[in-house]
Amino acid sequence: MIEKLKDTLAGIKELELKYDHQIKEYTSFKIGGKADIFAIPMSVSALESLVKTLGDFQVPFFVLGKGSNIIVGDKGYRGVIIYTGELKKVIIKDNIIKAEAGISLASLANKALETGLSGLEFASGIPGSLGGALYMNAGAYGGEMQDVVKEASLLDYSGRRLVLKKEELDLAYRHSILQEKPLIAVEITLELKAGKAEEIREKMKDLNQRRKEKQPLEWPSAGSIFKRSPGYYAGPLIEEAGLKGLRVGDAQISEKHAGFIINLGNATAADVRELIEKVQEIVYRKKGVKLEVEPRFIGDF
Ligand SMILES: Cc1cc2nc3c(=O)[nH]c(=O)nc-3n(C[C@H](O)[C@H](O)[C@H](O)COP(=O)(O)OP(=O)(O)OC[C@H]3O[C@@H](n4cnc5c(N)ncnc54)[C@H](O)[C@@H]3O)c2cc1C
């Protein structure tokens, strides 16, 4: 079957294929093994054909944005990783932005700035794709995707298109319907407000400066490793439990921000997982709070 699948995939136009390909270079943590197949659709129609084919062949797949909120297992992924990073077309009309899901939030925020549109400043330092940000309802400094999303054009796992309005996307703290149902974000429509370029630029600069001061951006990581628990931020809890600097292999609780696990060079997914479990166990024992992991675990550990 694998040969027939390979032949069919090779027949899809505007689709790049790599076999037995390293995933870690496509993640912010720089951790993880190889994918059996790594597929890069260069257009939305290639993505549609790809998803339909994988459905027909019943092959497991994972949709990858910028890989900034995942922990990929050391043994990699059995199936197809679909990298969306080449889907980055944008159309701006008045205060409405329609963008393909693979564009980075940083470049989208810059385009909004260039057009004098305000509302995406909060997102300019979040290192993900638009699709990943919708999936996570990403947010920072008082802003969240749900403040700006109008609707999303999605693909189901059989390759059919559907459009869901903001109200139907079930957006809440680090949650969207994409986490519940097999749906792929293809194109997202945002509604922003007219603003002054100078003010937008200043706000973005200020937020990015604050991020740089607080977060260990000089090391690979997957951002905040734990979700905010009701009434608590994970970072201070971990710090109060005396865990800053705790290390398993090359995975370490950041000295700069205890909510981050950083990769000091050669951390494995197994190191990260062991460190997460240690922190959860100690924080629960000392503080009575069950910390929930934010990034997704992908593939074989
Ligand atoms: C240094 C650092 C700082 C961060 N700061 C913040 C922050 O301030 N606020 C915040 O909210 N997050 C933050 N994050 C986490 C991360 O950037 C966000 O969660 C981001 O939205 C993830 O997007 P991504 O494209 O990297 O998704 P990925 O990591 O590639 O994927 C995450 C999930 O989204 C799914 N997904 C991706 N694209 C699609 C698509 N097109 N359709 C369907 N599903 C899709 C994936 O399947 C996966 O389940 C930070 C991360 C780092 C490394």
The ligand as an SDF file (V2000), in Angstrom:
LIG
                    3D

 53 58  0  0  0  0  0  0  0  0999 V2000
    8.9780   31.5780   23.1120 C   0  0  0  0  0  0  0  0  0  0  0  0
    7.5060   31.2720   22.9990 C   0  0  0  0  0  0  0  0  0  0  0  0
    6.5810   32.1890   23.4450 C   0  0  0  0  0  0  0  0  0  0  0  0
    5.2010   31.9230   23.3460 C   0  0  0  0  0  0  0  0  0  0  0  0
    4.3170   32.8580   23.7930 N   0  0  0  0  0  0  0  0  0  0  0  0
    3.0040   32.6050   23.6940 C   0  0  0  0  0  0  0  0  0  0  0  0
    2.0450   33.5750   24.1420 C   0  0  0  0  0  0  0  0  0  0  0  0
    2.3950   34.6640   24.5810 O   0  0  0  0  0  0  0  0  0  0  0  0
    0.7330   33.2680   24.0320 N   0  0  0  0  0  0  0  0  0  0  0  0
    0.3090   32.0750   23.5190 C   0  0  0  0  0  0  0  0  0  0  0  0
   -0.9160   31.8640   23.4410 O   0  0  0  0  0  0  0  0  0  0  0  0
    1.1770   31.1480   23.0900 N   0  0  0  0  0  0  0  0  0  0  0  0
    2.5060   31.3760   23.1560 C   0  0  0  0  0  0  0  0  0  0  0  0
    3.3890   30.4340   22.7260 N   0  0  0  0  0  0  0  0  0  0  0  0
    2.9010   29.1470   22.2190 C   0  0  0  0  0  0  0  0  0  0  0  0
    2.6650   29.1120   20.6940 C   0  0  0  0  0  0  0  0  0  0  0  0
    3.4370   30.1010   20.0320 O   0  0  0  0  0  0  0  0  0  0  0  0
    1.1900   29.3020   20.3540 C   0  0  0  0  0  0  0  0  0  0  0  0
    0.4020   28.2970   20.9580 O   0  0  0  0  0  0  0  0  0  0  0  0
    0.9480   29.2650   18.8420 C   0  0  0  0  0  0  0  0  0  0  0  0
   -0.3640   29.6640   18.5890 O   0  0  0  0  0  0  0  0  0  0  0  0
    1.1530   27.8820   18.2300 C   0  0  0  0  0  0  0  0  0  0  0  0
    1.1160   28.0240   16.8210 O   0  0  0  0  0  0  0  0  0  0  0  0
    1.9810   27.0760   15.8840 P   0  0  0  0  0  0  0  0  0  0  0  0
    1.6960   27.4570   14.4850 O   0  0  0  0  0  0  0  0  0  0  0  0
    3.3960   27.0800   16.2810 O   0  0  0  0  0  0  0  0  0  0  0  0
    1.3130   25.6670   16.1990 O   0  0  0  0  0  0  0  0  0  0  0  0
    2.0150   24.2430   16.2610 P   0  0  0  0  0  0  0  0  0  0  0  0
    2.9070   24.1540   17.4470 O   0  0  0  0  0  0  0  0  0  0  0  0
    2.5770   23.9060   14.9390 O   0  0  0  0  0  0  0  0  0  0  0  0
    0.7300   23.3420   16.5470 O   0  0  0  0  0  0  0  0  0  0  0  0
   -0.0060   23.5010   17.7560 C   0  0  0  0  0  0  0  0  0  0  0  0
   -1.3670   22.8010   17.5530 C   0  0  0  0  0  0  0  0  0  0  0  0
   -2.0920   23.5350   16.5680 O   0  0  0  0  0  0  0  0  0  0  0  0
   -2.5050   22.6620   15.5260 C   0  0  0  0  0  0  0  0  0  0  0  0
   -2.5000   23.3920   14.2620 N   0  0  0  0  0  0  0  0  0  0  0  0
   -1.5090   24.1590   13.7380 C   0  0  0  0  0  0  0  0  0  0  0  0
   -1.9030   24.6860   12.5610 N   0  0  0  0  0  0  0  0  0  0  0  0
   -3.1620   24.2190   12.3310 C   0  0  0  0  0  0  0  0  0  0  0  0
   -4.0990   24.3940   11.2700 C   0  0  0  0  0  0  0  0  0  0  0  0
   -3.8390   25.1410   10.1930 N   0  0  0  0  0  0  0  0  0  0  0  0
   -5.2930   23.7700   11.3770 N   0  0  0  0  0  0  0  0  0  0  0  0
   -5.5700   23.0030   12.4540 C   0  0  0  0  0  0  0  0  0  0  0  0
   -4.7300   22.7960   13.4760 N   0  0  0  0  0  0  0  0  0  0  0  0
   -3.5360   23.3970   13.4150 C   0  0  0  0  0  0  0  0  0  0  0  0
   -1.4820   21.5420   15.5360 C   0  0  0  0  0  0  0  0  0  0  0  0
   -2.0150   20.3730   14.9130 O   0  0  0  0  0  0  0  0  0  0  0  0
   -1.2130   21.3790   17.0190 C   0  0  0  0  0  0  0  0  0  0  0  0
   -2.1660   20.5380   17.6130 O   0  0  0  0  0  0  0  0  0  0  0  0
    4.7700   30.6910   22.7930 C   0  0  0  0  0  0  0  0  0  0  0  0
    5.7180   29.7590   22.3230 C   0  0  0  0  0  0  0  0  0  0  0  0
    7.0720   30.0420   22.4060 C   0  0  0  0  0  0  0  0  0  0  0  0
    8.0600   29.0450   21.8720 C   0  0  0  0  0  0  0  0  0  0  0  0
  1  2  1  0
  2  3  1  0
  2 52  2  0
  3  4  2  0
  4  5  1  0
  4 50  1  0
  5  6  2  0
  6  7  1  0
  6 13  1  0
  7  8  2  0
  7  9  1  0
  9 10  1  0
 10 11  2  0
 10 12  1  0
 12 13  2  0
 13 14  1  0
 14 15  1  0
 14 50  1  0
 15 16  1  0
 16 17  1  0
 16 18  1  0
 18 19  1  0
 18 20  1  0
 20 21  1  0
 20 22  1  0
 22 23  1  0
 23 24  1  0
 24 25  2  0
 24 26  1  0
 24 27  1  0
 27 28  1  0
 28 29  2  0
 28 30  1  0
 28 31  1  0
 31 32  1  0
 32 33  1  0
 33 34  1  0
 33 48  1  0
 34 35  1  0
 35 36  1  0
 35 46  1  0
 36 37  1  0
 36 45  1  0
 37 38  2  0
 38 39  1  0
 39 40  1  0
 39 45  2  0
 40 41  1  0
 40 42  2  0
 42 43  1  0
 43 44  2  0
 44 45  1  0
 46 47  1  0
 46 48  1  0
 48 49  1  0
 50 51  2  0
 51 52  1  0
 52 53  1  0
M  END
$$$$
